[in-house]
């Protein structure tokens, strides 16, 4: 949308960062079966291409690793041409989330979830 564009007509990087965090958070909540997941780390964001008005953004993620209380995703945002469907990687990063209890302290991710992803370096 026009409100998300800067003076050069490109998508603001901060907007993209917020979308990535929201998408990764949704993945964490869904895979770990709890709404109590918080972002603890976002690695370097590498902006590879600009995004102009008229493109859709798709955000993809995969589990990189899982620990007792944390889960790490590899995230890729792609711009998609509404005319051709062609996708180009715009940004890539890794994000880490921690499951917390009601008082905000780290708490264990359920064993079945950890077992599902423990042997996979990528999912």
DRENROLUM-320896 format. One record per residue (C-alpha): residue number from 1; x, y, z. Coordinates in Angstrom, 2 decimals. Layout:
N
{resi:NUM, x:X, y:Y, z:Z} .
...
***
This chain:
123
{resi:1, x:0.00, y:0.00, z:0.00} .
{resi:2, x:1.12, y:3.56, z:-0.61} .
{resi:3, x:1.34, y:4.24, z:3.15} .
{resi:4, x:4.04, y:1.52, z:3.39} .
{resi:5, x:6.29, y:3.11, z:0.75} .
{resi:6, x:9.15, y:5.55, z:1.23} .
{resi:7, x:10.16, y:8.60, z:-0.77} .
{resi:8, x:11.71, y:6.43, z:-3.53} .
{resi:9, x:8.57, y:4.34, z:-3.91} .
{resi:10, x:10.07, y:1.27, z:-2.20} .
{resi:11, x:8.58, y:-0.67, z:0.69} .
{resi:12, x:9.95, y:0.54, z:4.05} .
{resi:13, x:12.36, y:-2.02, z:5.52} .
{resi:14, x:10.78, y:-1.62, z:8.96} .
{resi:15, x:7.39, y:-2.61, z:7.57} .
{resi:16, x:8.91, y:-5.75, z:6.06} .
{resi:17, x:10.63, y:-6.51, z:9.38} .
{resi:18, x:7.29, y:-6.26, z:11.21} .
{resi:19, x:5.61, y:-8.57, z:8.69} .
{resi:20, x:8.41, y:-11.12, z:9.06} .
{resi:21, x:8.13, y:-11.05, z:12.86} .
{resi:22, x:4.35, y:-11.44, z:12.68} .
{resi:23, x:4.54, y:-14.35, z:10.23} .
{resi:24, x:7.28, y:-16.13, z:12.20} .
{resi:25, x:5.35, y:-15.58, z:15.43} .
{resi:26, x:2.29, y:-17.18, z:13.85} .
{resi:27, x:4.42, y:-20.18, z:12.91} .
{resi:28, x:5.83, y:-20.46, z:16.44} .
{resi:29, x:2.38, y:-20.26, z:18.05} .
{resi:30, x:0.94, y:-22.81, z:15.64} .
{resi:31, x:3.77, y:-25.36, z:15.82} .
{resi:32, x:4.27, y:-25.09, z:19.60} .
{resi:33, x:0.55, y:-25.21, z:20.44} .
{resi:34, x:0.52, y:-22.11, z:22.64} .
{resi:35, x:-0.02, y:-18.36, z:22.29} .
{resi:36, x:2.82, y:-17.78, z:24.78} .
{resi:37, x:5.73, y:-17.41, z:22.35} .
{resi:38, x:7.94, y:-14.31, z:22.27} .
{resi:39, x:10.59, y:-13.15, z:19.82} .
{resi:40, x:14.03, y:-13.24, z:21.44} .
{resi:41, x:16.24, y:-12.83, z:18.40} .
{resi:42, x:16.10, y:-11.76, z:14.79} .
{resi:43, x:19.35, y:-12.30, z:12.94} .
{resi:44, x:20.69, y:-10.00, z:10.29} .
{resi:45, x:18.11, y:-9.14, z:7.67} .
{resi:46, x:19.58, y:-9.18, z:4.20} .
{resi:47, x:17.54, y:-7.01, z:1.81} .
{resi:48, x:18.27, y:-8.47, z:-1.62} .
{resi:49, x:15.75, y:-6.63, z:-3.81} .
{resi:50, x:13.48, y:-3.63, z:-3.55} .
{resi:51, x:9.70, y:-3.97, z:-3.49} .
{resi:52, x:7.62, y:-1.53, z:-5.47} .
{resi:53, x:3.88, y:-0.95, z:-5.31} .
{resi:54, x:1.81, y:-3.62, z:-7.03} .
{resi:55, x:3.64, y:-6.71, z:-5.76} .
{resi:56, x:2.32, y:-9.21, z:-3.25} .
{resi:57, x:4.59, y:-10.47, z:-0.45} .
{resi:58, x:4.74, y:-14.12, z:0.58} .
{resi:59, x:6.65, y:-15.10, z:3.69} .
{resi:60, x:7.96, y:-18.64, z:4.01} .
{resi:61, x:9.56, y:-20.33, z:6.98} .
{resi:62, x:11.08, y:-23.60, z:8.05} .
{resi:63, x:12.26, y:-24.95, z:11.38} .
{resi:64, x:16.04, y:-24.73, z:11.67} .
{resi:65, x:16.31, y:-26.08, z:15.20} .
{resi:66, x:14.34, y:-26.65, z:18.37} .
{resi:67, x:15.44, y:-26.73, z:21.97} .
{resi:68, x:13.79, y:-27.24, z:25.34} .
{resi:69, x:12.21, y:-23.76, z:25.41} .
{resi:70, x:13.09, y:-22.22, z:22.03} .
{resi:71, x:12.49, y:-22.72, z:18.34} .
{resi:72, x:14.45, y:-21.17, z:15.48} .
{resi:73, x:13.13, y:-20.54, z:11.96} .
{resi:74, x:14.76, y:-19.69, z:8.65} .
{resi:75, x:12.54, y:-17.04, z:7.05} .
{resi:76, x:12.35, y:-15.85, z:3.47} .
{resi:77, x:10.11, y:-13.06, z:2.14} .
{resi:78, x:9.42, y:-13.05, z:-1.57} .
{resi:79, x:7.79, y:-10.49, z:-3.82} .
{resi:80, x:5.27, y:-12.00, z:-6.19} .
{resi:81, x:4.20, y:-10.51, z:-9.50} .
{resi:82, x:0.41, y:-10.44, z:-9.70} .
{resi:83, x:0.72, y:-10.78, z:-13.49} .
{resi:84, x:3.11, y:-13.72, z:-13.87} .
{resi:85, x:3.17, y:-15.30, z:-10.41} .
{resi:86, x:6.98, y:-15.10, z:-10.51} .
{resi:87, x:8.58, y:-14.97, z:-7.06} .
{resi:88, x:11.85, y:-13.25, z:-6.14} .
{resi:89, x:13.50, y:-13.44, z:-2.73} .
{resi:90, x:13.50, y:-9.99, z:-1.14} .
{resi:91, x:14.70, y:-10.63, z:2.42} .
{resi:92, x:16.07, y:-13.60, z:4.35} .
{resi:93, x:16.83, y:-14.02, z:8.05} .
{resi:94, x:16.54, y:-16.37, z:11.00} .
{resi:95, x:14.35, y:-15.77, z:14.04} .
{resi:96, x:14.25, y:-17.37, z:17.46} .
{resi:97, x:11.23, y:-17.63, z:19.76} .
{resi:98, x:10.93, y:-18.77, z:23.35} .
{resi:99, x:7.87, y:-20.29, z:24.99} .
{resi:100, x:6.98, y:-18.48, z:28.22} .
{resi:101, x:4.65, y:-19.11, z:31.15} .
{resi:102, x:2.12, y:-16.69, z:32.66} .
{resi:103, x:4.85, y:-14.83, z:34.56} .
{resi:104, x:7.03, y:-14.39, z:31.46} .
{resi:105, x:9.60, y:-17.05, z:32.36} .
{resi:106, x:10.83, y:-19.61, z:29.79} .
{resi:107, x:8.95, y:-22.88, z:29.92} .
{resi:108, x:9.32, y:-26.13, z:28.02} .
{resi:109, x:8.00, y:-26.71, z:24.53} .
{resi:110, x:5.87, y:-29.89, z:24.66} .
{resi:111, x:7.88, y:-33.07, z:24.13} .
{resi:112, x:5.84, y:-34.24, z:21.08} .
{resi:113, x:6.67, y:-30.96, z:19.32} .
{resi:114, x:10.38, y:-31.24, z:20.18} .
{resi:115, x:10.44, y:-34.87, z:19.04} .
{resi:116, x:8.85, y:-33.98, z:15.69} .
{resi:117, x:11.59, y:-31.47, z:14.80} .
{resi:118, x:14.66, y:-32.64, z:16.75} .
{resi:119, x:16.20, y:-34.76, z:13.97} .
{resi:120, x:15.67, y:-32.28, z:11.19} .
{resi:121, x:18.08, y:-29.51, z:10.41} .
{resi:122, x:15.42, y:-28.14, z:8.04} .
{resi:123, x:11.69, y:-28.72, z:7.86} .
***
